[in-house]
Amino acid sequence: MTLDFERDGAAHLAGAAAPFLGRLRALAEALPADRAGLRLHGVDGLAELLASDALGAAAAEHLGPATRPVRAIWFDKSAANNWALGWHQDRTIAVRARADVPGYGPWSTKQGLLHVEPPFAVLDSMVTVRIHLDPVPEENAPLLVAPGSHRLGRVPEAEIAKAVAACGTATCLADAGDIWAYHTPILHASAASSAARHRRVLQVDYTTADLPAPLEWLGL
Protein backbone atom coordinates (compact mmCIF):
# COMPACT_ATOMS: atom_id res chain seq x y z
CA MET A 1 0.00 0.00 0.00
CA THR A 2 1.36 3.41 -0.99
CA LEU A 3 0.54 5.93 1.72
CA ASP A 4 -0.58 9.46 0.87
CA PHE A 5 0.42 12.23 3.25
CA GLU A 6 -2.93 14.04 3.33
CA ARG A 7 -5.19 11.00 3.12
CA ASP A 8 -3.25 8.60 5.33
CA GLY A 9 -1.07 10.98 7.34
CA ALA A 10 2.28 9.57 6.21
CA ALA A 11 4.43 9.39 3.07
CA HIS A 12 7.64 7.65 1.99
CA LEU A 13 10.42 9.67 0.33
CA ALA A 14 12.82 7.09 -1.08
CA GLY A 15 16.45 8.22 -1.09
CA ALA A 16 15.66 11.78 0.01
CA ALA A 17 18.41 11.77 2.67
CA ALA A 18 20.93 9.68 0.73
CA PRO A 19 23.23 12.65 -0.08
CA PHE A 20 23.51 13.37 3.65
CA LEU A 21 24.27 9.86 4.91
CA GLY A 22 27.98 10.54 5.34
CA ARG A 23 27.36 13.59 7.52
CA LEU A 24 24.60 11.84 9.46
CA ARG A 25 26.75 8.81 10.17
CA ALA A 26 29.59 11.05 11.32
CA LEU A 27 27.13 12.70 13.70
CA ALA A 28 26.08 9.26 14.95
CA GLU A 29 29.64 8.35 15.88
CA ALA A 30 29.68 11.14 18.44
CA LEU A 31 26.40 10.13 20.15
CA PRO A 32 25.94 7.70 23.05
CA ALA A 33 24.96 4.22 21.88
CA ASP A 34 23.15 3.10 25.04
CA ARG A 35 20.07 5.35 25.07
CA ALA A 36 16.58 4.30 23.95
CA GLY A 37 15.81 7.80 22.73
CA LEU A 38 18.30 10.65 22.90
CA ARG A 39 16.94 14.18 22.70
CA LEU A 40 19.44 16.29 20.79
CA HIS A 41 20.15 19.89 21.70
CA GLY A 42 23.27 21.96 21.12
CA VAL A 43 24.85 19.43 18.74
CA ASP A 44 27.28 21.26 16.46
CA GLY A 45 26.00 21.59 12.91
CA LEU A 46 22.72 19.76 13.52
CA ALA A 47 20.42 22.76 13.10
CA GLU A 48 22.06 23.78 9.84
CA LEU A 49 21.92 20.24 8.50
CA LEU A 50 18.24 19.77 9.33
CA ALA A 51 17.26 23.18 7.97
CA SER A 52 18.71 22.28 4.56
CA ASP A 53 16.31 22.43 1.64
CA ALA A 54 16.61 18.70 0.99
CA LEU A 55 16.05 17.37 4.52
CA GLY A 56 13.39 19.96 5.34
CA ALA A 57 11.58 19.64 2.00
CA ALA A 58 9.19 16.95 3.21
CA ALA A 59 7.90 19.28 5.92
CA ALA A 60 8.09 22.50 3.90
CA GLU A 61 5.98 20.99 1.12
CA HIS A 62 3.07 20.77 3.55
CA LEU A 63 3.77 23.65 5.95
CA GLY A 64 5.30 26.30 3.71
CA PRO A 65 8.65 28.07 3.28
CA ALA A 66 8.82 29.30 6.89
CA THR A 67 9.16 25.71 8.13
CA ARG A 68 11.90 25.16 10.71
CA PRO A 69 13.09 22.22 12.84
CA VAL A 70 12.25 22.55 16.55
CA ARG A 71 13.13 19.15 18.06
CA ALA A 72 15.33 16.18 17.16
CA ILE A 73 15.40 12.74 18.78
CA TRP A 74 17.96 10.03 18.01
CA PHE A 75 16.93 6.36 18.12
CA ASP A 76 19.46 3.53 17.87
CA LYS A 77 18.01 0.04 18.25
CA SER A 78 20.60 -2.75 18.18
CA ALA A 79 21.16 -6.25 19.49
CA ALA A 80 22.57 -4.72 22.69
CA ASN A 81 19.96 -1.95 23.04
CA ASN A 82 16.49 -3.00 21.95
CA TRP A 83 12.96 -2.02 22.89
CA ALA A 84 9.34 -1.92 21.74
CA LEU A 85 7.01 1.08 21.80
CA GLY A 86 3.23 0.67 21.99
CA TRP A 87 0.64 2.66 20.09
CA HIS A 88 0.63 6.32 21.02
CA GLN A 89 0.48 9.93 19.82
CA ASP A 90 3.40 12.33 20.27
CA ARG A 91 1.91 14.94 22.59
CA THR A 92 4.73 17.07 23.99
CA ILE A 93 7.03 19.81 22.73
CA ALA A 94 10.36 21.08 24.09
CA VAL A 95 10.47 24.69 25.33
CA ARG A 96 13.10 27.04 26.75
CA ALA A 97 11.45 27.89 30.06
CA ARG A 98 8.29 27.18 31.99
CA ALA A 99 5.46 29.70 31.84
CA ASP A 100 1.86 29.35 32.96
CA VAL A 101 -0.02 29.79 29.70
CA PRO A 102 -3.62 28.59 29.42
CA GLY A 103 -3.92 25.29 27.60
CA TYR A 104 -0.28 24.26 28.14
CA GLY A 105 0.30 21.36 30.52
CA PRO A 106 1.13 19.02 32.10
CA TRP A 107 4.86 19.70 32.28
CA SER A 108 7.71 17.20 32.33
CA THR A 109 11.50 17.04 32.13
CA LYS A 110 13.04 14.56 29.68
CA GLN A 111 16.82 14.12 29.71
CA GLY A 112 17.15 17.52 31.37
CA LEU A 113 15.02 19.32 28.75
CA LEU A 114 11.71 20.95 29.65
CA HIS A 115 8.64 19.57 27.84
CA VAL A 116 4.97 20.51 27.91
CA GLU A 117 1.80 19.21 26.32
CA PRO A 118 0.42 22.04 24.16
CA PRO A 119 -3.12 22.50 22.83
CA PHE A 120 -3.79 19.89 20.16
CA ALA A 121 -3.87 22.57 17.45
CA VAL A 122 -0.12 23.11 17.92
CA LEU A 123 0.64 19.43 17.29
CA ASP A 124 -1.81 19.35 14.41
CA SER A 125 0.16 22.09 12.66
CA MET A 126 3.44 20.13 12.81
CA VAL A 127 5.16 17.57 10.57
CA THR A 128 7.57 14.90 11.81
CA VAL A 129 10.21 13.30 9.60
CA ARG A 130 12.20 10.15 10.26
CA ILE A 131 15.58 9.99 8.54
CA HIS A 132 16.88 6.42 8.21
CA LEU A 133 20.59 5.68 8.46
CA ASP A 134 20.13 1.90 8.16
CA PRO A 135 17.89 -0.46 6.18
CA VAL A 136 14.60 -1.17 7.94
CA PRO A 137 13.02 -4.38 6.59
CA GLU A 138 10.24 -6.18 8.47
CA GLU A 139 12.61 -7.71 11.03
CA ASN A 140 14.36 -4.44 11.93
CA ALA A 141 11.53 -2.74 13.83
CA PRO A 142 9.89 -0.54 11.17
CA LEU A 143 7.57 2.24 12.22
CA LEU A 144 3.92 1.21 12.28
CA VAL A 145 1.24 3.85 11.64
CA ALA A 146 -2.56 3.84 11.74
CA PRO A 147 -3.51 5.47 8.41
CA GLY A 148 -5.95 8.33 8.80
CA SER A 149 -5.60 8.52 12.58
CA HIS A 150 -4.10 12.02 12.28
CA ARG A 151 -7.65 13.26 11.64
CA LEU A 152 -9.04 11.90 14.92
CA GLY A 153 -7.82 14.70 17.17
CA ARG A 154 -6.42 13.90 20.58
CA VAL A 155 -7.19 10.22 21.19
CA PRO A 156 -7.67 9.29 24.87
CA GLU A 157 -5.40 6.47 26.02
CA ALA A 158 -8.36 4.18 26.64
CA GLU A 159 -9.54 4.59 23.03
CA ILE A 160 -6.23 4.12 21.21
CA ALA A 161 -6.64 0.38 20.60
CA LYS A 162 -10.13 0.93 19.17
CA ALA A 163 -8.84 3.72 16.90
CA VAL A 164 -6.00 1.55 15.58
CA ALA A 165 -8.40 -1.31 14.91
CA ALA A 166 -10.67 1.03 12.95
CA CYS A 167 -7.86 2.63 10.92
CA GLY A 168 -5.77 -0.47 10.32
CA THR A 169 -1.98 -0.67 10.35
CA ALA A 170 0.64 0.23 7.74
CA THR A 171 4.29 -0.78 7.97
CA CYS A 172 6.89 1.87 7.06
CA LEU A 173 9.76 -0.09 5.52
CA ALA A 174 12.86 1.88 4.55
CA ASP A 175 16.29 1.72 2.97
CA ALA A 176 19.26 3.68 4.28
CA GLY A 177 18.82 7.27 3.11
CA ASP A 178 15.03 7.12 3.00
CA ILE A 179 12.73 9.55 4.80
CA TRP A 180 9.28 8.91 6.21
CA ALA A 181 7.21 12.04 6.85
CA TYR A 182 4.02 12.04 8.90
CA HIS A 183 1.50 14.31 10.55
CA THR A 184 2.83 14.62 14.10
CA PRO A 185 -0.43 13.47 15.81
CA ILE A 186 -0.70 10.18 13.86
CA LEU A 187 -0.98 7.06 16.01
CA HIS A 188 2.21 5.04 15.68
CA ALA A 189 4.22 2.23 17.28
CA SER A 190 7.19 -0.06 16.73
CA ALA A 191 8.21 -3.54 17.82
CA ALA A 192 11.56 -4.63 19.15
CA SER A 193 14.04 -5.46 16.41
CA SER A 194 14.72 -9.12 15.70
CA ALA A 195 17.72 -8.25 13.51
CA ALA A 196 21.19 -8.32 15.03
CA ARG A 197 22.12 -4.93 13.61
CA HIS A 198 21.54 -1.22 14.09
CA ARG A 199 18.31 0.59 13.32
CA ARG A 200 19.39 4.22 13.57
CA VAL A 201 16.77 6.91 12.99
CA LEU A 202 16.93 10.68 13.38
CA GLN A 203 13.41 11.95 14.11
CA VAL A 204 12.78 15.67 13.62
CA ASP A 205 9.72 17.82 14.35
CA TYR A 206 9.07 20.80 12.07
CA THR A 207 6.69 23.73 12.43
CA THR A 208 5.95 27.25 11.23
CA ALA A 209 4.10 28.24 14.39
CA ASP A 210 5.26 30.59 17.13
CA LEU A 211 4.27 29.81 20.70
CA PRO A 212 2.33 32.33 22.79
CA ALA A 213 4.68 34.61 24.74
CA PRO A 214 6.56 34.09 26.95
CA LEU A 215 6.82 30.47 25.77
CA GLU A 216 9.51 29.72 23.18
CA TRP A 217 10.49 26.58 21.32
CA LEU A 218 13.71 25.14 22.69
CA GLY A 219 14.91 24.43 19.16
CA LEU A 220 18.06 22.56 18.28
N, C-alpha and C positions, 0 to 999 in steps of 0.2 A: 504494500500500500504506500503510495506517495502522499506524504502529508503536505497540506497547504497551510501557510502561516495564518491567514485570516479565518479559514474554515475550521481547521483543526487545532490551531494554536501553536504549531511547531513546523519547522522546515529544515531540510538538509541542504547544506552548501558544500558539495564535494570539492575538496582541494583548495578551499578558500584561504586557508592558513598555511598552505604548503610552502610559500616563499619565506615564511617566518619561522619554520621549524628549527633552523639552526640557532636563532636567537632565543627561541622559547626553551630549547633544550639546554642552552647555556645558563639561562635563568634557573632552570630546574636543578642544575648541579649545585647551586648555592642555597637551596631550600632544604629544611629538615625532611627526612624521609620517614619519620615515625609518627606523623600526625594524620588523623582521619580527615580533617579539613582545616587547612591553614589559611587564615584570613590575612591577606597581603596588604600592607600599608607601609609607605616609605621605602619601597624597593626601587633602587636606582634604575631609571629607564623604563619602568613598567608603564607609567602613565602615558609617556610618549608613544610607546609601542602599541598600546591598546587604543589610543586615539587616532591611529593611522587610518587612512581612508579604507584600506583593504579589510582590516580586522573589525573596524566599526561600521562597515557598510551594511551588514545584516541588520543592525539596529537602526542606522540612519535611514534606510529604505522605508522603514515603517514609522519612525518618529520625526524625521526631518533633519536638516543640516546642523541644527544646534545640539544634536545628540552628543553626550559625553559619558565616559565611564565613571561610575561612582563607587563601585565595590568589586573586588576580585577575591576569589577563593580558590585555593589550590587543592586538588584531590589527587592522591597517589595510592591507589590500591595495588597490592602486590602479594606474593605468597607469604611474606612476613608481616604484612599490615593490611588486613582484609576486613570488610564489614558489609552489612546490608542496611538499607535505609527504606523504611516503609512509606506508604503513600502519604503525601503531605503537600501543602502549599508553602512557598517561601513567603513569610509574612513580616519580616523585619528588615530595617535599613540601618546603616551605620551613620552616626552623626558625630559632630565635633564636641558638643557639650549638651548636657541635659537642660531642658527648659520646659516648663509646664504650659503646654499648648493644647487647647481642647482637641480631642480626637486622637492624640498621640499617647500611646501606652498599651500594655505595660512595657517597662524598661528592663534591660538585661545587659550584662557585660560578657562578651565572648572573646576570649584570648586577649583580654585587656582593652578591647575596643567597645565603646558604648553603642548599644543597639536599642531601637524602639520599634514597636509596631505602629505604623502610620494608618490613617484612614485608607480604606481599600482603594479609593480612587487613585492614590499615589502609586500603589503597586500595579494597578490596572493600566497606568500610563508608562510602564517600564517594559523593556525587552532584555532578556537574559540570553547570552551566548555561551556555548561550551566549545572550547577549542581543544581538539584532541591531538595529543602528542604521540599516541600509540594506537595500533589497530584495536578496534572494539568489536569483535565478532560476538556471537551469542554467549560463548563461555567466559567472556571477559567483562561481565557486569555492565552491559549497555544500559543507558537511561531508558526507563519506561515512562510513557506519558499516557494520559487519558484524553484522547482527542475531543476537542470541543469543551473540555471542562473549564477553560479560561473564561467562558461566558457565564459561568454559574455564580459569580460573585464569591464572597467569602464563604467557604464551605465549613460548617461546624465539624469538629473532630468526629462526632458520633455519626455523621452522615457521609463521611468520606468513602467508606466501603460501598455504600449504595450508589454514590455518584460514579465511582470507577466502574461498577458493574453496568450502569446505564450507558456510559460513554464507550466502554471497551478499552482495550490496551494496545498501544503501538510500541514497537521496539525500535530504538534509535541506534542502529548499527553504524559504525564509522571506520574509516581508514585514518591513518596518521595524516594530519594536515586538514582533515575535515572540520567543519563547524556545524553545530546544531544551534538554531536560534528558536526561542520560544517566548510566548507571552509569559511574563514573570509569574502570574497567579495560576498557571496550569498545574493540575495535580500530576505529580511525578514520583518515581521511586526507582530503586535499583537493588539488585541482589548482590550477594557476595560473589566475587570472582572465583571461578573454578579453574582458571588458567594460571600457571605458575610463572606469570610475568607481570610487568607493570601495566597499569591502566591510569595514565596521567592525563588529567583534564584541568584546564584553566577556565573557571567559570566567572563571567563578568556581567554585572548589571549595568545597563545603560538607561539614561533618562534625558529629558529636556526640561524637566520641571525644577523650579526652585521651591525650597521649603519655606513655610511661613516663619518670618523673623520672630525670635532670634535663632531658630534652628538652622543648621547648615549641614549639608552632606559632609561626611568625613572625607570622601574622595580617596584617591590612591596615594 
